[in-house]
Every structure is written in structure tokens, then in C-alpha cells.
Amino acid sequence: MKEEEKARFLRVYQNLPLNERRNTILVLEEKGKSPEKKPISWDIAYLEIEEETAIGEKILNKLIKLNLI
């Protein structure tokens, strides 16, 4: 995970109103036997990106691709 991209996310996240952070920003699709769609809020994205998990990497890439950050 690039520090520049992480910093970009944090700048946007810090400027969001507290209520907005609970809203869904994207839906991750898990591929497998039974595909699942998982809604991701700003708060969940923050936790995953801060811990630099594999899911956090996916979330960050999707947010950049969608021009949300």
C-alpha cells in the first residue's frame, strides 16, 4: 500500500462529517462458491486501510478508481 494513496484517503476521511462516515461508499464482491456482496462504509474502510490489510488495499484501489478520493 502506497503511503501517498493512504494519505490521500486520510485527508478525505478527516474532512467528512461524523454522520457521513457511517454511510456505504462501495460494495465489495467476494468471489467463491456463493458470491457475496459486502457494503463498506467510510469507517470500515478507515480501519482496513489503517491496518494495511489485503481488503484495505482493495478498498483503497476501488476508491481511487471511482474518483472518490
Z-matrix of the N, CA and C atoms (Angstrom, degrees):
N
C 1 1.453
C 2 1.530 1 107.87
N 3 1.305 2 116.08 1 127.26
C 4 1.458 3 120.55 2 -178.72
C 5 1.520 4 110.35 3 -77.95
N 6 1.328 5 115.01 4 136.99
C 7 1.469 6 120.42 5 -179.82
C 8 1.525 7 111.47 6 -63.62
N 9 1.327 8 116.63 7 -33.82
C 10 1.465 9 120.85 8 179.60
C 11 1.530 10 110.80 9 -63.63
N 12 1.339 11 116.92 10 -42.82
C 13 1.461 12 121.20 11 179.49
C 14 1.524 13 110.61 12 -68.62
N 15 1.314 14 116.36 13 -40.07
C 16 1.466 15 121.05 14 178.27
C 17 1.532 16 110.16 15 -62.96
N 18 1.325 17 117.16 16 -43.20
C 19 1.463 18 121.74 17 178.62
C 20 1.526 19 110.61 18 -63.82
N 21 1.317 20 116.42 19 -37.42
C 22 1.468 21 121.97 20 177.72
C 23 1.527 22 110.21 21 -60.57
N 24 1.338 23 116.15 22 -45.54
C 25 1.458 24 120.89 23 177.95
C 26 1.528 25 110.26 24 -62.11
N 27 1.328 26 117.03 25 -46.14
C 28 1.461 27 120.95 26 -177.09
C 29 1.527 28 112.44 27 -62.32
N 30 1.336 29 116.87 28 -36.73
C 31 1.472 30 119.74 29 177.70
C 32 1.524 31 110.80 30 -62.23
N 33 1.322 32 116.99 31 -43.00
C 34 1.467 33 120.74 32 179.26
C 35 1.519 34 109.78 33 -68.31
N 36 1.330 35 116.88 34 -47.11
C 37 1.463 36 122.01 35 -177.25
C 38 1.531 37 111.60 36 -58.93
N 39 1.317 38 117.53 37 -43.46
C 40 1.468 39 121.56 38 -177.41
C 41 1.521 40 112.51 39 -66.21
N 42 1.320 41 117.49 40 -24.27
C 43 1.465 42 120.75 41 -179.25
C 44 1.524 43 113.64 42 -92.74
N 45 1.329 44 117.04 43 0.31
C 46 1.465 45 120.24 44 179.13
C 47 1.529 46 110.73 45 -80.71
N 48 1.340 47 117.42 46 143.15
C 49 1.466 48 119.51 47 171.48
C 50 1.536 49 109.36 48 -63.36
N 51 1.312 50 116.88 49 149.97
C 52 1.469 51 121.36 50 -176.78
C 53 1.521 52 112.63 51 -56.35
N 54 1.318 53 117.72 52 -40.65
C 55 1.467 54 120.56 53 -179.61
C 56 1.527 55 112.14 54 -65.97
N 57 1.320 56 116.83 55 -33.34
C 58 1.465 57 121.64 56 -179.20
C 59 1.528 58 111.64 57 -67.26
N 60 1.310 59 117.24 58 -28.74
C 61 1.463 60 121.77 59 -177.50
C 62 1.528 61 113.04 60 -65.15
N 63 1.313 62 117.50 61 -18.62
C 64 1.469 63 121.87 62 179.38
C 65 1.528 64 112.23 63 -85.80
N 66 1.314 65 117.32 64 -13.31
C 67 1.467 66 121.62 65 -177.04
C 68 1.525 67 112.24 66 -75.96
N 69 1.317 68 115.02 67 149.89
C 70 1.459 69 121.89 68 177.82
C 71 1.528 70 109.62 69 -72.29
N 72 1.335 71 115.82 70 133.89
C 73 1.463 72 119.97 71 179.23
C 74 1.517 73 112.22 72 -111.93
N 75 1.326 74 116.99 73 -25.73
C 76 1.454 75 120.46 74 176.39
C 77 1.519 76 109.59 75 -160.39
N 78 1.326 77 114.80 76 167.01
C 79 1.462 78 121.36 77 179.53
C 80 1.521 79 107.63 78 -122.39
N 81 1.334 80 115.32 79 122.00
C 82 1.466 81 120.26 80 177.14
C 83 1.516 82 109.30 81 -91.92
N 84 1.306 83 115.29 82 135.02
C 85 1.464 84 119.86 83 177.92
C 86 1.515 85 108.85 84 -103.49
N 87 1.331 86 116.07 85 121.35
C 88 1.454 87 122.44 86 176.09
C 89 1.515 88 108.56 87 -89.22
N 90 1.304 89 117.01 88 123.63
C 91 1.456 90 120.50 89 179.89
C 92 1.515 91 108.71 90 -92.34
N 93 1.300 92 115.51 91 143.73
C 94 1.456 93 121.08 92 -179.95
C 95 1.509 94 109.69 93 166.62
N 96 1.320 95 115.58 94 -153.01
C 97 1.464 96 119.80 95 -179.83
C 98 1.521 97 111.30 96 -59.61
N 99 1.319 98 115.74 97 -49.91
C 100 1.465 99 120.01 98 177.21
C 101 1.525 100 107.95 99 -123.83
N 102 1.331 101 116.66 100 102.73
C 103 1.466 102 119.75 101 -177.31
C 104 1.527 103 111.82 102 -57.61
N 105 1.322 104 115.44 103 132.64
C 106 1.462 105 121.27 104 179.21
C 107 1.517 106 109.43 105 -115.28
N 108 1.304 107 115.45 106 145.87
C 109 1.453 108 121.64 107 174.42
C 110 1.520 109 107.36 108 -111.97
N 111 1.325 110 115.55 109 121.34
C 112 1.459 111 121.22 110 -177.40
C 113 1.525 112 109.95 111 -114.10
N 114 1.338 113 117.32 112 118.60
C 115 1.464 114 119.66 113 176.52
C 116 1.529 115 110.04 114 -72.95
N 117 1.318 116 115.80 115 138.25
C 118 1.461 117 122.17 116 -178.32
C 119 1.531 118 108.32 117 -119.61
N 120 1.318 119 116.10 118 124.73
C 121 1.468 120 121.01 119 176.98
C 122 1.527 121 108.81 120 -94.04
N 123 1.320 122 115.91 121 170.75
C 124 1.464 123 120.50 122 176.76
C 125 1.521 124 110.16 123 -59.70
N 126 1.336 125 117.17 124 -40.35
C 127 1.471 126 120.71 125 -179.05
C 128 1.523 127 111.75 126 -63.04
N 129 1.322 128 117.17 127 -43.82
C 130 1.467 129 120.64 128 179.02
C 131 1.526 130 109.52 129 -66.89
N 132 1.319 131 116.71 130 -41.39
C 133 1.461 132 120.53 131 177.84
C 134 1.530 133 109.93 132 -58.77
N 135 1.332 134 116.48 133 -42.91
C 136 1.465 135 120.44 134 179.43
C 137 1.526 136 111.12 135 -59.57
N 138 1.325 137 116.72 136 -47.65
C 139 1.469 138 120.43 137 -179.12
C 140 1.526 139 111.61 138 -61.11
N 141 1.316 140 116.72 139 -45.72
C 142 1.466 141 120.93 140 -178.08
C 143 1.534 142 111.61 141 -67.29
N 144 1.318 143 117.02 142 -41.53
C 145 1.465 144 120.78 143 -178.76
C 146 1.528 145 110.10 144 -71.30
N 147 1.312 146 117.61 145 -39.96
C 148 1.464 147 121.66 146 179.56
C 149 1.532 148 110.99 147 -62.32
N 150 1.321 149 117.22 148 -38.30
C 151 1.470 150 121.72 149 179.44
C 152 1.528 151 112.64 150 -83.65
N 153 1.335 152 116.21 151 -4.47
C 154 1.461 153 123.41 152 178.85
C 155 1.533 154 113.00 153 54.75
N 156 1.337 155 115.33 154 48.63
C 157 1.460 156 121.26 155 178.35
C 158 1.526 157 110.04 156 -84.51
N 159 1.329 158 115.72 157 169.35
C 160 1.467 159 120.40 158 177.42
C 161 1.527 160 110.12 159 -63.47
N 162 1.327 161 116.52 160 -38.85
C 163 1.468 162 120.22 161 177.63
C 164 1.529 163 109.75 162 -65.78
N 165 1.322 164 116.61 163 -38.30
C 166 1.460 165 121.12 164 177.15
C 167 1.517 166 111.70 165 -60.02
N 168 1.316 167 116.68 166 -38.79
C 169 1.463 168 122.03 167 177.26
C 170 1.526 169 110.59 168 -63.47
N 171 1.337 170 116.93 169 -43.87
C 172 1.463 171 121.31 170 178.23
C 173 1.523 172 110.81 171 -62.77
N 174 1.328 173 115.55 172 -44.64
C 175 1.468 174 120.60 173 -179.49
C 176 1.524 175 109.97 174 -60.84
N 177 1.316 176 116.29 175 -48.29
C 178 1.464 177 120.97 176 -178.48
C 179 1.526 178 111.29 177 -60.52
N 180 1.313 179 116.84 178 -44.37
C 181 1.470 180 120.51 179 178.82
C 182 1.523 181 111.67 180 -62.56
N 183 1.338 182 117.12 181 -41.09
C 184 1.469 183 119.85 182 179.47
C 185 1.527 184 111.23 183 -67.29
N 186 1.331 185 117.51 184 -40.51
C 187 1.464 186 120.50 185 179.44
C 188 1.526 187 110.96 186 -62.12
N 189 1.314 188 116.36 187 -39.57
C 190 1.471 189 120.42 188 178.48
C 191 1.527 190 109.68 189 -68.54
N 192 1.326 191 116.16 190 -44.19
C 193 1.473 192 120.64 191 -179.38
C 194 1.532 193 111.30 192 -61.62
N 195 1.333 194 116.32 193 -36.15
C 196 1.471 195 120.98 194 -179.74
C 197 1.532 196 112.97 195 -84.75
N 198 1.329 197 116.79 196 1.11
C 199 1.476 198 123.19 197 -178.65
C 200 1.523 199 112.78 198 59.45
N 201 1.331 200 116.99 199 34.20
C 202 1.459 201 121.26 200 176.33
C 203 1.518 202 111.19 201 -86.09
N 204 1.318 203 116.11 202 -20.49
C 205 1.466 204 120.03 203 175.79
C 206 1.509 205 109.17 204 -131.31
